Amino acid sequence: MRVPLSWLADYVDLDLTPEALADRLTLLGMEVKAIERWGSDWRSVVVGELVAVDPHPNSERLSLARVNVGDGTLREIVCGATNIATGQRVPVALPGAVLPGGRRIERAEKLGVVSDGMLCSGDELRLTTDAEGILILPADAPIGRPLADLFGDVVLDVDVKPNRGDALSLVGLAREVAAVTGARVRLPRAEVAEEGPPVEERLRVEIEEPGLCPRFVGRWVDGVRVGPSPDRVQMRLLAAGMRPVSNVVDASNYVMLELGKPIHTFDAAAVEGGRIVVRRARPGETLETLDHEERILDPETLLIADPRGPLAIAGVMGGAASEVSEATRSVIIESAIFDPVSIRRTAFRYALRSEASLRFEKGQEFGLAPLGADRTAHLIVAWAGGTVARGRVDTNPREPEPVRIPFRPARVNRLLGTALSGAEQRELLARVGVETEPARGEVRVPVARGERPHDVVAAGEEAIVAVAPPWRRDLAIEADIAEEIARIRGYERIGGTRPDTPMPAYRRSPLGVRDAVRTALVGAGLAEVVTHALVAPEELEAYRLRRPVPSLDDPEPVATPIRVTNPLSSLHSVLRQTLLPSLTGVVLLNLRRGRPGVAIFEIGKGYGRGPEGPVEWWRLGIALAGAATPPSPLLPRRSFDLDDAKGLVEHVAAALGFAEPRFTAEADEPLFHPGRTARLEARLAADAAAIGLVGIVGELHPARLEALEIRDRLVLAELAVRGLGEGWLEPPKVAAPPRHPTVERDLAVVVGETVPAARVAETIRSSAGPLLRRLQLFDVYRGAPLGEGERSLAYRLTFWAEGRTLTEEEVEAVVAAVTGALEREVGGRLRS
Amino acid sequence: MSIDLAGLTRQLELLRDEILAAAAAAPDLASLERLQIDVLGRKGRLTAVLRGIGSLPADDRPKVGAVANAVRAAIEAAVAERREALRAEAIATRIASERVDVTLPGRPVPRGSRHPIPETIAAIAEVFGQFGFVVYEGPEVETDVHNFQMLNIPLDHPARDLWDTLYVDLDGYLLRTHTSPGQIRVMARERPPIRALLPGRCFRYEAVDASHGFEFFQVEGLMIDEGTSMADLRGLLDEFAGALFGAGRATRFRPGYYPFTEPSVAFDVRCVVCDGAGCPACSRTGWMTILGAGMVHPVVLQYGGLDPERYQGFAFGMGVERIANLRHAVADLRYYLENDLRFLEQFR
């Protein structure tokens, strides 16, 4: 809400500087977002008197004015407007002046006469909408005074919260100011000289839907002359952010800003027989609204209609046919109360949210209906002339009872952590117009309202009854009263205490495993990234796995994606199912920005649409591309490849206490390189029956690399990790180091190229028995003297026994068993 | 050939002189060792000379013995001295040969970086963890009921305008606009005393600029008990602001509005950029709002299954990016999800 202070001052005395006022309002919950100086963009614009206005010697369309700006000289100024006359006072931009928008005024020759400045229109100063004529100032405007002194203003931009519809008005904000300063609020004058016939002779209103329109107040004005509003009114409306239209329409907007009461005016000639019906739309009905859109009306829509058909969408927008125009002679003023929910739904349905609907949907004070109608009639007569018909049409003149809210001062203190007496609380409430009365006997204190109203019975001596003023529709329960008390007293005065209530029980953080993974991978040199969960549908499809990584303790992934029905952009319109597209995106971004190498990981969710609702699962993703080492004379240059990612997977497994991962070839995922991709699985070190880590790791398919213009390789991994969503790490159970010597044997096993190393290792492990404590591959060799299609895998086997020294014979026996098994199971032989 | 005392002594002295000269000239440790064995060993030359002692009169033998010991000692000392000299020489040579340019950079160790979002969440959780707050998480694809209705925001309520919502093709679901639905989920599973912290990703229908994004992160806090008051909220938030921005930083409590708290609070800290003087970062107010909070609305307590007369407490919610901006002097939150490594690598 934009609040011109000169206007606000009509309703309450402002004895504070704009900054101090803004501060007080902010601390009262009416946050001032900005303080704007209206007129600060006029430089060297002063009041001048037109001493003479003569025709321009060389032009029929221009005049030559002699202007006194109070500096003892007469300036000659050329002017094209036709509304000027001798004796008027007008704004004069002197040479060197700057107007809104940065326009500079200099002395300039115009058809042979040097113009010593410029006379300004209201539009040029952004004060009114009139661009044709010069702005004629009041006759008592002091000559020579800077215009900013006279018409400059300070405008506060106040963020009014949705619960305070009453404060979407100057009077409402004046009440807040009064609460701070103790000043009195002055309501605007609304007395109407009723000189016309009784209104009943002109206007009849029938409400078919009293639930949707609980009150309709109408007034009738004959003989108006529609034209521009007075300049001062236009200035106020513009400063408040509304465009002036005409005196009649401006009167309704003025009242809306002033009282918060939206008003609609109809050209009475367009209302058949002066009969208004408030009803729902009928199927097939249409209405051309003020914006000249032909709208097909939904039967939910509440209409203002006449016997012929729709006139306006109630509370949202008027119709073009009944719009007040220059031809209008009689005006119907509608000042009604509508059901907030219905207005909100309608405004959304037609995408027509307006200043009016915004106020209606927050609910309106009942008594504003007659006040708004009277004030509008008052202003129309003042600005457009005419006579007002006697009386108002009022479909529901009974004012509702004020809302009484019993509250317990002790409960208020318990909530706020204060120790305010009942009297202090009453005094604070009185400052915002909340009167109080003693509770007589037992009262029901409203603790909660809504679906399940909850009251607590309190004895009279422990309760006070607050009587909410009619404009405060937000006050309903005891906690609302507590907030008013805290607000008026000042939140600042609530001291900080440290809670001394009981501690909750210990609970493990669900972030434990995520933290451990993060520590491991950051320690290994990877950068953690966080990417969007919303991706493009094409990306989602392009990175879909034929066989998704299964979940361990999360729900299983679902292939049907969740789509956003109102996305901001198609690039972010569907929830991702793997981390791979976003990680690839980050790799590409960084390579394109000149990064030689990228090593990143993300811990994030995949999302899918299951039969019973949405499903979310946690995944760890890794991406590596480009240079694996920073440039250094001490390190050989190389690029990331599959082995780096596998090493990282092993590293994560070790960090989480899992056994070494087993890799198996995966040649059937179109996304990945068929010869450089593996599925993997790691068991828990403590429980070989349970899986700790499962996933896929591989290099992007070369065809895709080409499409993405990645020069060497992009290695990707997507992993499900036990406990990633909600888990913790058990401390490892450890064994003492062997006290007896360990024995090492190196075996070089020659096998065919097609025999996976994992099978060779498995054969060694299973045939060696429990004395084999560690198995490490330390060399792979191809070439002479090995045969074509053969390779040698060199393993170091480490043996030890608990509590004794191993004998040579024992070790030899194991090696013999291993050798035999290798020969039988993988066709391997030892290389001597 | 018979030998007398003088002759033997002379021989010993000659041997001594010869060996001392040889030891002093020994080119390396190995030849020095050979020389020592050659002279002092069991079959060495000193032993050989002393073999003549048998032909001496018994009276002279101790005298020769004394001379021989002196010779032995002299040789040993000379060898030891030379050994030391050779060692020192060897070390000096090694040092000379191993000299490097110590101003060269070291061998690089791979250096990773933690992303500021989870890192900031961890920092927030660490502070509140000290006050007994424990971490919970809720789903990101939420029900309208949890995200709005149970938070006292009915359908068609104007307060819905505070959250521009992204809806999904699942009836009754949306992308959560805040972490507040977690309040309901925690209350539904825990009995008071409750101290919960709920970090997570949120979504809004919001055009992206320096201070808005359609995806962002929040941390929600919830504390419920029988006497937890607004003064407790203030006290805890002051501790939090002190922990994050230094103990001396001024804070401000002012009215805010949320449908799910009553009273509602906006919590400001003195601008960390201008320290209150007024600058663009704080819109010239001298204050920066870091979180919204308030006393949990009785209707929300009811939806959480708690008696709103018996229990009361507070909730607060903060934007992780906003806190991260202040902690790390970042001016544009678009950097967080863009993931330019030149930005990220500055975090540790």
Chai-1 contact restraints between the chains, C-beta under 6 A:
chainA,res_idxA,chainB,res_idxB,connection_type,confidence,min_distance_angstrom,max_distance_angstrom,comment,restraint_id
A,L27,B,R254,contact,1.0,0.0,6.0,A-B,restraint_1
A,G29,B,P255,contact,1.0,0.0,6.0,A-B,restraint_2
A,K161,B,Y257,contact,1.0,0.0,6.0,A-B,restraint_3
A,P162,B,P158,contact,1.0,0.0,6.0,A-B,restraint_4
A,P162,B,A159,contact,1.0,0.0,6.0,A-B,restraint_5
A,N163,B,Y257,contact,1.0,0.0,6.0,A-B,restraint_6
A,V341,B,D156,contact,1.0,0.0,6.0,A-B,restraint_7
A,R344,B,D156,contact,1.0,0.0,6.0,A-B,restraint_8
A,R345,B,D156,contact,1.0,0.0,6.0,A-B,restraint_9
A,E361,B,P158,contact,1.0,0.0,6.0,A-B,restraint_10
A,K362,B,P158,contact,1.0,0.0,6.0,A-B,restraint_11
A,L415,B,M295,contact,1.0,0.0,6.0,A-B,restraint_12
A,L415,B,Q312,contact,1.0,0.0,6.0,A-B,restraint_13
A,L416,B,M230,contact,1.0,0.0,6.0,A-B,restraint_14
A,G417,B,S229,contact,1.0,0.0,6.0,A-B,restraint_15
A,G417,B,M230,contact,1.0,0.0,6.0,A-B,restraint_16
A,G417,B,A231,contact,1.0,0.0,6.0,A-B,restraint_17
A,V447,B,P298,contact,1.0,0.0,6.0,A-B,restraint_18
A,V447,B,P308,contact,1.0,0.0,6.0,A-B,restraint_19
A,V447,B,E309,contact,1.0,0.0,6.0,A-B,restraint_20
A,A448,B,P298,contact,1.0,0.0,6.0,A-B,restraint_21
A,A448,B,V299,contact,1.0,0.0,6.0,A-B,restraint_22
A,A448,B,Q302,contact,1.0,0.0,6.0,A-B,restraint_23
A,A448,B,P308,contact,1.0,0.0,6.0,A-B,restraint_24
A,G450,B,V299,contact,1.0,0.0,6.0,A-B,restraint_25
A,R452,B,Q302,contact,1.0,0.0,6.0,A-B,restraint_26
A,V456,B,E309,contact,1.0,0.0,6.0,A-B,restraint_27
A,A479,B,E262,contact,1.0,0.0,6.0,A-B,restraint_28
A,A479,B,P298,contact,1.0,0.0,6.0,A-B,restraint_29
A,E483,B,E262,contact,1.0,0.0,6.0,A-B,restraint_30
A,E483,B,P263,contact,1.0,0.0,6.0,A-B,restraint_31
A,A486,B,P263,contact,1.0,0.0,6.0,A-B,restraint_32
A,R487,B,P255,contact,1.0,0.0,6.0,A-B,restraint_33
A,Y491,B,F253,contact,1.0,0.0,6.0,A-B,restraint_34
A,Y491,B,R254,contact,1.0,0.0,6.0,A-B,restraint_35
A,Y491,B,P255,contact,1.0,0.0,6.0,A-B,restraint_36
A,E492,B,F253,contact,1.0,0.0,6.0,A-B,restraint_37
A,I494,B,M230,contact,1.0,0.0,6.0,A-B,restraint_38
A,I494,B,A231,contact,1.0,0.0,6.0,A-B,restraint_39
A,I494,B,R234,contact,1.0,0.0,6.0,A-B,restraint_40
A,G495,B,A231,contact,1.0,0.0,6.0,A-B,restraint_41
A,G496,B,R234,contact,1.0,0.0,6.0,A-B,restraint_42
A,G496,B,G235,contact,1.0,0.0,6.0,A-B,restraint_43
A,G496,B,D238,contact,1.0,0.0,6.0,A-B,restraint_44
A,T497,B,A231,contact,1.0,0.0,6.0,A-B,restraint_45
A,T497,B,D232,contact,1.0,0.0,6.0,A-B,restraint_46
A,T497,B,G235,contact,1.0,0.0,6.0,A-B,restraint_47
A,R498,B,G235,contact,1.0,0.0,6.0,A-B,restraint_48
A,P499,B,D232,contact,1.0,0.0,6.0,A-B,restraint_49
A,T501,B,P193,contact,1.0,0.0,6.0,A-B,restraint_50
A,T501,B,D225,contact,1.0,0.0,6.0,A-B,restraint_51
A,T501,B,G227,contact,1.0,0.0,6.0,A-B,restraint_52
A,T501,B,T228,contact,1.0,0.0,6.0,A-B,restraint_53
A,P502,B,P193,contact,1.0,0.0,6.0,A-B,restraint_54
A,M503,B,G132,contact,1.0,0.0,6.0,A-B,restraint_55
A,P504,B,P193,contact,1.0,0.0,6.0,A-B,restraint_56
A,P504,B,R195,contact,1.0,0.0,6.0,A-B,restraint_57
A,R507,B,V134,contact,1.0,0.0,6.0,A-B,restraint_58
A,S509,B,V135,contact,1.0,0.0,6.0,A-B,restraint_59
A,P510,B,V135,contact,1.0,0.0,6.0,A-B,restraint_60
A,P510,B,E137,contact,1.0,0.0,6.0,A-B,restraint_61
A,L511,B,V135,contact,1.0,0.0,6.0,A-B,restraint_62
A,V522,B,G112,contact,1.0,0.0,6.0,A-B,restraint_63
A,V522,B,R114,contact,1.0,0.0,6.0,A-B,restraint_64
A,G525,B,P110,contact,1.0,0.0,6.0,A-B,restraint_65
A,G525,B,R111,contact,1.0,0.0,6.0,A-B,restraint_66
A,G525,B,G112,contact,1.0,0.0,6.0,A-B,restraint_67
A,L526,B,G112,contact,1.0,0.0,6.0,A-B,restraint_68
A,A527,B,G112,contact,1.0,0.0,6.0,A-B,restraint_69
A,A527,B,S113,contact,1.0,0.0,6.0,A-B,restraint_70
A,A527,B,L341,contact,1.0,0.0,6.0,A-B,restraint_71
A,A527,B,L344,contact,1.0,0.0,6.0,A-B,restraint_72
A,E528,B,R114,contact,1.0,0.0,6.0,A-B,restraint_73
A,E528,B,H115,contact,1.0,0.0,6.0,A-B,restraint_74
A,V529,B,N339,contact,1.0,0.0,6.0,A-B,restraint_75
A,V530,B,H115,contact,1.0,0.0,6.0,A-B,restraint_76
A,V530,B,I117,contact,1.0,0.0,6.0,A-B,restraint_77
A,H532,B,E215,contact,1.0,0.0,6.0,A-B,restraint_78
A,H532,B,L337,contact,1.0,0.0,6.0,A-B,restraint_79
A,I562,B,V168,contact,1.0,0.0,6.0,A-B,restraint_80
A,R563,B,D169,contact,1.0,0.0,6.0,A-B,restraint_81
A,V564,B,L166,contact,1.0,0.0,6.0,A-B,restraint_82
A,V564,B,V168,contact,1.0,0.0,6.0,A-B,restraint_83
A,T565,B,Y167,contact,1.0,0.0,6.0,A-B,restraint_84
A,T565,B,D169,contact,1.0,0.0,6.0,A-B,restraint_85
A,N566,B,Y167,contact,1.0,0.0,6.0,A-B,restraint_86
A,L568,B,F214,contact,1.0,0.0,6.0,A-B,restraint_87
A,V586,B,N339,contact,1.0,0.0,6.0,A-B,restraint_88
A,N590,B,L341,contact,1.0,0.0,6.0,A-B,restraint_89
A,R595,B,L341,contact,1.0,0.0,6.0,A-B,restraint_90
A,R609,B,L170,contact,1.0,0.0,6.0,A-B,restraint_91
A,P614,B,V141,contact,1.0,0.0,6.0,A-B,restraint_92
A,P614,B,Y173,contact,1.0,0.0,6.0,A-B,restraint_93
A,E616,B,P139,contact,1.0,0.0,6.0,A-B,restraint_94
A,P630,B,P108,contact,1.0,0.0,6.0,A-B,restraint_95
A,S632,B,P108,contact,1.0,0.0,6.0,A-B,restraint_96
A,L634,B,R107,contact,1.0,0.0,6.0,A-B,restraint_97
